[in-house]
Amino acid sequence: MRTFLSEDFLLQTETAKRLYFDYAKDMPVIDYHNHLPPDEIAADRKFSSLTEAWLKGDHYKWRAMRANGVHEDLITGAAGDWEKFKAWAETVPYTMRNPLYHWTHMELRNPFGITEILNGDNAKKIYDACNAQLPQLSTKALLQHFKVDALCTTDDPCDSLEHHTAVREQGFATKVLPTFRPDKAMGVEDPAAFKAYLQQLGAAADIDINSYAALLEALKKRHDYFHARGGRLSDHGLSFFMQEDFTESALEEAFKTLMAGRQLDAKATAMFKSGTLHFICTWNHEKGWAQQFHAGALRNNNSRLLQRIGADAGVDSIGDWPMAEAMSRFFDGLDKQGKLAKTIVYNLNPAHNEVYATMMGNFQDGSVAGKMQFGSGWWFLDQKDGMEKQMNALSNMGLLSRFVGMLTDSRSFLSYSRHEYFRRILCNLIGHDVENGELPADEKWLGKMVQDIAYNNAKAYFNF
């Protein structure tokens, strides 16, 4: 019987152990998509409690606590930090076989050195022990501890990026770069909210957005602004891919309808979104950026918690929309113009893994190794089973060796243990194939392959 979370955790063969410890373990990290707050990096924030560092904003943990019968006051409500942590600690034993059980104990072990199994009985001792270390574990100290070479935050086009500039001027070793996330510029379902957003965007770009052409001008100006401050990525959250034929005159008419406070019908909505996204993607190509598409989330299902807490309350789930045809048309429209940038697409519905993996293969063009990427297991799929299925689909339909690897997609500075988790799973997959006679025991080549997936491929792909 193996010991839980031993040195060989998730490494089931001798080959897997050698690949991990000799090649993957000590590689730096490029975290090319996360939701870390750049102001906290610029200020080198120190956390006042483990609850503040670990539970605040973590909707994964919130969902588990609700499922365990914990009252909302102890999750997102007015309860104190210790009371919230105690409620989480009492929940942890009930999370067995949920990835949270692994992540929780990996994050206690690294960086805190806590090897005990967390529960309600030892919660206070562990809480106090971690709190005592927090003064030495500022945001910058944590990033350096986890060997983060570069990270990309997720930023609205209106953002001043002042905190990214401050970090760069401070000479911090970790590159902290912005990512252009223009979802609100396509959020036309609510005309009033859309108009309010255009006021913010116009102010940021110093443009009166009184036409669709002016909207594009404002977005392009902000895109240029991001590029000048190190931005090399855009990111787009889509329920599903859309591709409707558009003309500039039709887009202007849709814009007028929205400015009159009237909703667009379904076809006009799809046209507006796909047209605007098309233009942004052409700019990505012109600047040599990469672009990311996170598709398939059915968001904000619980209106009661949405009203109480707001978005990202932990009430999102996997959607089941058709994806393939519109995705194909969208990428083909860019490819025909010679405007298809390096692209990463993340799937949330595991039933679509092979759909996404084969779609990426359609638009490889030989210009960049792995130009079109089937992205790492995301959100509900960023656990052992989901990662294995994503890598198996990619292996079967494409080139795992050209994969740009893992990202945190997290709001927590403690979540970098997920890169360790991913690397162990990757080495175990390959090690199993070697010892099963399905791959040659060429550890020099396989070691290079896992190092490439862990770090080198991303470094070459993004060229930060």
TANORMO-V728756 format. One record per helix or strand. SS is the DSSP state (hx for helix, st for strand). FROM is the first residue (numbers start at 0). TO is the last residue. Records with the same first field share a line. If there is no record, write none. Layout:
SS = FROM-TO / FROM-TO
This chain:
hx = 13-23 / 37-41 / 49-53 / 58-66 / 71-73 / 80-94 / 98-108 / 122-133 / 138-144 / 161-169 / 182-185 / 190-204 / 211-227 / 247-258 / 265-286 / 302-308 / 323-335 / 349-361 / 378-380 / 383-396 / 399-401 / 416-434 / 442-461
st = 28-30 / 147-151 / 154-154 / 174-176 / 179-179 / 232-237 / 289-294 / 296-297 / 316-317 / 341-346 / 371-373
